[in-house]
Amino acid sequence: LPLYRRRLLFLMMFGLVHAFFIWWGDILFFFGILGFLLLLFRSCRQEILLRWAILFYFLSFVWPETAAIMSLLGAGSPADAAANAATNLPAVADSVDTVVRIYAQGSLPEIIQQRAREVLAFYSFAGIEIPRKFGIFLLGFYAARQGSLQTILKDRRLAVRLAKWALITAAIGTVTLQYIYLPVAPEWMRALVQPVTAVTRPALITFYVTAVIILFQNRKFQGWLRPFAAVGRMSLSNYLFQSVVCTGIYYSYGLGWYGKIGPTYGLAMTLAIFGSQFLFSIRWLQKFRFGPMEWLWRSLTYGRLQPFVAR
């Protein structure tokens, strides 16, 4: 337990530095908090653990759904409430034009101040995000103790059935959400955003996981999929690297392209950045045992420098 706690504390420290000095949308700090909360449930029986996971996950949708219903009853703008409920992003007082100007043209102190405002707004929204993410953490804890992934690996037919129904559910949910935001959709359908989202998200997760497992069981695809493991082994380094690179591209102290990149160029940049990380991770792990941030995190956790060079 002391080792586990130290590991989480250093993860939270990485998260705070990342949020306030690089990019406001950090997840590491929250992951550390959720890791500590898991300690409260480590002695729970499996059936109790599953009930708590479901309760926490669906509880997080209650407030946005209530806000959407109230707005439909005349307590606010239905469109705004539904949009805020759907995206689950904190409301920031600054106008979009002001934010774009600061990040694209502002001085470093202005950017730091703006980022701090957004970090604090993001943290103030934790009341909704933490229960939702914690429900998923508990479900992962349950699945790990249950040996669910091992069961799916051994039973291909079960994996295929799960993937099929998950894909059908996710497709129906995605199409429904897209229709709700069309001008022709009835106003009352805005109240369906949260229930549909609550079902669609886990369905997508289930499909992604089972699809990868099914493909990996085929020898033809193993050669294509196995190199992605290197990216996963360096997930912390790659996550932080993306933030450093992208803020350098978009913020004024870099290229200043904030607000100037459309979807097409954005997709091209995404593929280019991840592609470079994919190749770099493979080459890096041929020479080193860990990614640079993984090595630092591990060394801090154990209180001594860890072996770094691969033998």
JOGIGI-V625112 format. One record per residue. N is the residue number from 1. RES is the residue in one letter. D_LAST is the distance of its C-alpha to the last C-alpha in Angstrom with 1 decimal. Layout:
N	RES	D_LAST
N	RES	D_LAST
This chain:
1	L	30.3
2	P	29.7
3	L	26.0
4	Y	27.2
5	R	29.9
6	R	27.7
7	R	25.4
8	L	28.6
9	L	30.2
10	F	27.3
11	L	27.4
12	M	31.1
13	M	30.7
14	F	28.5
15	G	31.2
16	L	34.0
17	V	32.5
18	H	31.8
19	A	35.4
20	F	37.4
21	F	35.5
22	I	34.0
23	W	35.6
24	W	38.1
25	G	37.1
26	D	34.1
27	I	33.1
28	L	30.5
29	F	33.3
30	F	35.1
31	F	32.1
32	G	31.7
33	I	35.4
34	L	35.3
35	G	32.3
36	F	34.6
37	L	37.5
38	L	35.6
39	L	35.8
40	L	39.6
41	F	39.1
42	R	36.4
43	S	39.1
44	C	41.2
45	R	42.0
46	Q	40.8
47	E	44.2
48	I	44.8
49	L	41.4
50	L	42.3
51	R	45.7
52	W	44.3
53	A	41.8
54	I	44.7
55	L	47.0
56	F	44.7
57	Y	43.8
58	F	47.5
59	L	48.9
60	S	47.1
61	F	49.3
62	V	52.6
63	W	53.1
64	P	52.5
65	E	54.7
66	T	57.4
67	A	57.3
68	A	57.6
69	I	60.5
70	M	62.3
71	S	62.1
72	L	63.6
73	L	66.4
74	G	67.2
75	A	65.2
76	G	63.2
77	S	62.0
78	P	60.6
79	A	58.5
80	D	56.9
81	A	56.3
82	A	54.9
83	A	52.6
84	N	51.3
85	A	51.0
86	A	49.1
87	T	46.6
88	N	46.3
89	L	45.8
90	P	47.5
91	A	50.7
92	V	50.3
93	A	53.5
94	D	52.7
95	S	53.8
96	V	51.4
97	D	52.8
98	T	52.2
99	V	48.5
100	V	47.9
101	R	49.7
102	I	47.7
103	Y	44.2
104	A	45.2
105	Q	47.4
106	G	47.3
107	S	46.1
108	L	42.9
109	P	45.0
110	E	46.8
111	I	43.6
112	I	42.2
113	Q	45.5
114	Q	45.6
115	R	42.1
116	A	43.0
117	R	46.1
118	E	44.2
119	V	41.6
120	L	44.4
121	A	46.3
122	F	43.2
123	Y	42.7
124	S	46.5
125	F	45.9
126	A	43.5
127	G	46.3
128	I	46.0
129	E	42.3
130	I	40.9
131	P	42.9
132	R	41.9
133	K	38.2
134	F	38.4
135	G	40.1
136	I	37.2
137	F	34.8
138	L	37.0
139	L	37.1
140	G	33.3
141	F	33.3
142	Y	36.0
143	A	34.2
144	A	31.0
145	R	33.0
146	Q	35.1
147	G	32.3
148	S	33.9
149	L	30.9
150	Q	30.3
151	T	34.0
152	I	34.0
153	L	31.0
154	K	33.0
155	D	36.3
156	R	36.4
157	R	40.1
158	L	39.8
159	A	37.1
160	V	39.5
161	R	42.4
162	L	40.7
163	A	39.5
164	K	43.0
165	W	44.9
166	A	42.5
167	L	42.8
168	I	46.6
169	T	46.8
170	A	44.6
171	A	46.6
172	I	49.9
173	G	48.8
174	T	47.5
175	V	50.7
176	T	52.8
177	L	51.2
178	Q	51.6
179	Y	55.3
180	I	56.0
181	Y	55.4
182	L	57.7
183	P	61.1
184	V	62.9
185	A	61.2
186	P	63.5
187	E	63.0
188	W	62.7
189	M	59.5
190	R	57.7
191	A	57.8
192	L	55.5
193	V	52.6
194	Q	51.0
195	P	51.6
196	V	50.3
197	T	47.2
198	A	46.5
199	V	46.4
200	T	44.8
201	R	41.6
202	P	40.4
203	A	41.6
204	L	39.4
205	I	36.4
206	T	37.1
207	F	37.5
208	Y	34.2
209	V	32.2
210	T	34.1
211	A	34.0
212	V	30.2
213	I	30.1
214	I	32.8
215	L	31.1
216	F	27.7
217	Q	29.6
218	N	30.6
219	R	28.3
220	K	29.6
221	F	28.4
222	Q	25.0
223	G	23.5
224	W	25.1
225	L	24.3
226	R	20.7
227	P	19.4
228	F	21.4
229	A	19.0
230	A	16.7
231	V	19.9
232	G	20.4
233	R	17.1
234	M	18.0
235	S	21.7
236	L	22.5
237	S	21.1
238	N	22.9
239	Y	26.0
240	L	26.4
241	F	25.6
242	Q	28.4
243	S	30.8
244	V	30.1
245	V	30.4
246	C	33.5
247	T	35.3
248	G	34.7
249	I	36.4
250	Y	39.2
251	Y	40.2
252	S	42.5
253	Y	40.0
254	G	38.1
255	L	39.9
256	G	42.4
257	W	42.5
258	Y	43.2
259	G	45.9
260	K	45.9
261	I	43.4
262	G	44.9
263	P	43.3
264	T	42.7
265	Y	40.8
266	G	39.1
267	L	37.7
268	A	36.6
269	M	34.8
270	T	33.2
271	L	31.8
272	A	30.7
273	I	28.8
274	F	27.2
275	G	26.4
276	S	24.6
277	Q	22.6
278	F	21.8
279	L	20.4
280	F	18.7
281	S	16.9
282	I	15.5
283	R	14.4
284	W	13.0
285	L	10.8
286	Q	9.3
287	K	7.9
288	F	8.2
289	R	8.3
290	F	12.1
291	G	15.0
292	P	16.5
293	M	19.4
294	E	17.6
295	W	15.4
296	L	18.8
297	W	20.6
298	R	18.2
299	S	18.3
300	L	22.1
301	T	22.5
302	Y	20.9
303	G	22.4
304	R	19.4
305	L	16.4
306	Q	13.5
307	P	9.8
308	F	9.3
309	V	6.4
310	A	3.8
311	R	0.0
